[in-house]
Amino acid sequence: MGSEDIRICDRAAYLQRAETLVCADLHIGREECAGVAFPLGEHDNLCERLDALCARFDPARVVFAGDVLHSFSGPSIAARRTLESLAAIVADHDATLTIVEGNHDTALSDVWDGSIVSAIELEAKPKTLITHGHTVPDRLAAVESSAEPSRVVIGHDHPAIEIEGVRHPCFLSGSDQRHGASVFVLPAFNRLAPGVVVNNADASTLRSPYVTDISGFSPIVHDSEADEALHFPPLSELRSVL
């Protein structure tokens, strides 16, 4: 399904051949919108986990695949500080940071002086496009299918799977989606972001234009205790047993 070279850990994916670590939907500032009177530790949690992932995989590049910020309005000082801390962690690990714009990132340029892209293409086989997933980047929307990448890595929909009443963030791996490409969907990296349960998902559940047949996606859950990836059958087969 185009995910053979992808290693997962926590809520991130490492593309081995491209030496690229991908985190989607960081939703920095989600804590401030939670409506609670005590801190939830968002800054430290995001930083500690990213640092651990960089130490584990030693990536040449780190990609924040959209919805880096949570608030559509002007980001707070705390959100700015968190993004600066995350960027510093990437630099400390001698990796290059690429930031992809998501639908929440209308004010991203207010806190990030570097470049912001709609997508990044990796030439290592399989040719891979990393984008947020809420829309097809303008420069690709009109190209012929033969020119499109064979694999697309996205976030946006925050997939989760419910097993025996417990919700787990999950990755989704599916083949033969938009123009025949395989698609790999990441869960939200921010643990405060709610997940969209895919157990009985239909065509309207995942709204990315890259998802054309959700029943063909196979959920993957990272078991943190065993430190292993748990692969499930496609949703079309899984629904009858969940």
Secondary structure as GFF3:
##gff-version 3
##sequence-region A 1 242
A	DSSP	beta_strand	6	9	.	.	.	ID=ss1
A	DSSP	beta_strand	12	15	.	.	.	ID=ss2
A	DSSP	beta_strand	20	23	.	.	.	ID=ss3
A	DSSP	three_ten_helix	31	33	.	.	.	ID=ss4
A	DSSP	alpha_helix	42	57	.	.	.	ID=ss5
A	DSSP	beta_strand	61	65	.	.	.	ID=ss6
A	DSSP	alpha_helix	77	92	.	.	.	ID=ss7
A	DSSP	beta_strand	96	100	.	.	.	ID=ss8
A	DSSP	three_ten_helix	108	110	.	.	.	ID=ss9
A	DSSP	beta_strand	116	117	.	.	.	ID=ss10
A	DSSP	beta_strand	119	122	.	.	.	ID=ss11
A	DSSP	beta_strand	128	131	.	.	.	ID=ss12
A	DSSP	alpha_helix	138	141	.	.	.	ID=ss13
A	DSSP	three_ten_helix	145	147	.	.	.	ID=ss14
A	DSSP	beta_strand	151	154	.	.	.	ID=ss15
A	DSSP	beta_strand	159	163	.	.	.	ID=ss16
A	DSSP	beta_strand	166	169	.	.	.	ID=ss17
A	DSSP	beta_strand	171	174	.	.	.	ID=ss18
A	DSSP	three_ten_helix	178	180	.	.	.	ID=ss19
A	DSSP	beta_strand	182	185	.	.	.	ID=ss20
A	DSSP	beta_strand	196	197	.	.	.	ID=ss21
A	DSSP	three_ten_helix	214	216	.	.	.	ID=ss22
A	DSSP	beta_strand	218	223	.	.	.	ID=ss23
A	DSSP	beta_strand	228	231	.	.	.	ID=ss24
A	DSSP	alpha_helix	235	238	.	.	.	ID=ss25
###
